[in-house]
Amino acid sequence: MMRDLSLHLLDIIQNSLAAHATHISIQICADKARDLLLLEVTDNGKGMSESLCAQAADPFVTTRKTRTVGLGLPLLAAAAGRSAGNMSIESIAGRGTRVKASFRLSHLDRPPLGNIADSIVPVVASCPSLELDILFANQAAVRQLQLSEIREQLGGIPLNNIEVLNWLGSYLQQCQKEIFGGVLDEVYC
């Protein structure tokens, strides 16, 4: 079982990278008035056929050759279901995939958000050419990060430079805290 949403996010990103995505967009939004937490990840990878997409949340359906089970999306669907939410997958072969998960914000069984920076920074370190957009939002504020803008500001300094990665981690943690508040990576907006 994945203990927080940042680990589910990392799993989805790994799926996107395995599908040869070059651009990944992440949105994490909390709406206290609607009692809703949304996680959405969109990529431009190779996508899935209609039949594979319909079965993607089945743990016994996987495209991996190294094992016969794939638990990431089924575990996300179960976590969403346990907290009165749901998960959906939209995909078009050759164009990309979108995974959306919703959770009732106040539900006792909703997993904590976790440390998003700990999921994102290693991805940037290992895939510095990846186009990645991250949006954190609540009903009153939005914080957004686009790696393309950071690259522009850095000139020739690579994103996987240790100082850049340290800054990126600190900035993501700051954005997460400003939008969601709380301690222990929980949502308190």
N, C-alpha and C positions, 0 to 999 in steps of 0.2 A: 504494500500500500504506500502511496506517496503521501507524505505527511502535510504538504502545503502546496498551494497553487503554483508557486515558482518552479517546483519540480515538474508539475504537469506542463508548464510553459516550456521548460527545457526539453522535455520529451517531444512536444509538438515541433519545436525548432529543429531538433535532430531529424525528425521525419521530413521536414521541409528541405533540409540540407541533403538528405539522402535522395530526395526527389529532384535534386539539382536546382533548387531555388537560388536565385541571385538577389531577390528582393523579398524581404519579410516585413510585414507591418503588424504591430502588436497594439491592441487597445485594451486597457484595463480601466473600467468605469464603475464608480459606485454612485448609486442614486438612493439616498436615504429616504426621500419622500416616497419612492416606489418600493423600498426595501429590497433593492436589487444590486447585485454585483455581477458585472459582465466581463468576460474574458474573450477576446476575439483575436485570432491569428490568421492572417491572409498571406499567401505566398504565390510566387509566379513559377513554381516548379512544374514538373511534368504532369501533375494532376492525376486523376484516376478515372477509369471508365465508370459508367453509371452503375454497373453491377458491383464493381469493387467498392465504390463509394457507399452503396447501400449496405455492404457487409463490413465496413471499416471498423465498426464498434464491436464486432464479434471477436473475442480473444483467439479463436481458432482460425482466423483468416489473417494472413500476413503475406507480404511480398518478400520477406527475408528468406534467404536460403540457409541461414545458420541455425534456425530453430522454427518450430511449427506453430508457435503462439506469439501473439503480439498483444501486450497488456496495456500499453499506454492510453490509447483512446477508450477502451472499455473501463479502465480505472477512472478516467476523467468523467465519463458518462455516469458511473456509479456515484462518484463524489457529488456531482451536480444533482442527481436524483435524490441522494440522501438529504440534501438541503433544500428540497422543494424547487429545484431548478431542472434544467435539461441541457442537453448537448445536441448540436446539429453539425453536419458536415456537408459542405457544398463543394463540388469539384467538377472541373471540365478537363478532360484529357487534353494535354498539350498546352493548357492555359494556367492551371494552378488550383489551389485548394483554400477553402476558408473553414476554419473550425471555430464554432461559437459555443460558449458554455455560460449558463446563467446559474446564479445561486441566490437564494433568499438571504439577504445581508444579515438579518438578525437570527437566522436559524442556528440552533445550538450545534448542529452537525456540519455547518459550513467550515471547510478547511481554512486555516489562516492563509493570508496572502503569501507569507514567506518573504525572503530577501530576493527581490527581483534582480538586483545587481549581481548577486552570486550566480544567477543563471545566465545573465547576458554577457558579462565581462569575459568569461572563458570562450564564449562563442566568437566574440570580436577578436580575442587573442588568436584563435585558431583559424578564423576566416576574415582577415582584415579587409578584404575587398567586398564583403557582403554589404548590400544596401539594406539598412535596418532602420525602421521608424518605430518609435515607441511613444504612446500617448497614455498619460495618466489623467483621469478626469473625475471630478465629483460635481455636484449640482452647482457649485460656486466657482470652481477654478479648473484650469487645464494646464498641464505641463507636458511639453513635447520635446522629443529628441530625435534628430535625423542625422545619421552618420554622414550623409553627403554634405551637410552644412559644416560638420566638424572637420571633415577632410579639407574642405575649402579654406577654413580658418587656419589649418595646420600647414598648409603649403605642401611641402614634401615629406613631412614627418609622418611615418606610418602609424595607423591606429593601434597596432600591436606593440608600440613603444611602451615600456613599463610605466613611464610617467603619465602617458595618455590613458592607459588602462586604469591606473590609480585614480586619476581625475574622473574618468567615466564612471567608475564604481561609486565614488563619493557623490557625484552629481545625481546618479540614479537613486541612491539612497535618500538624498536630500529631496528630490522630486516626490518619491514615494511617501516620505514623511509629511511633506507639505500638503499633499493631496489627501492622503488617507489617515494621517496622524497616528496616534496610538503608540504602543510599545510592543515589543516582541513580534514585529511584523504583522500586526493585526490591523483591521480597518476600523477606524473610529471617526470618520468624517461626519 
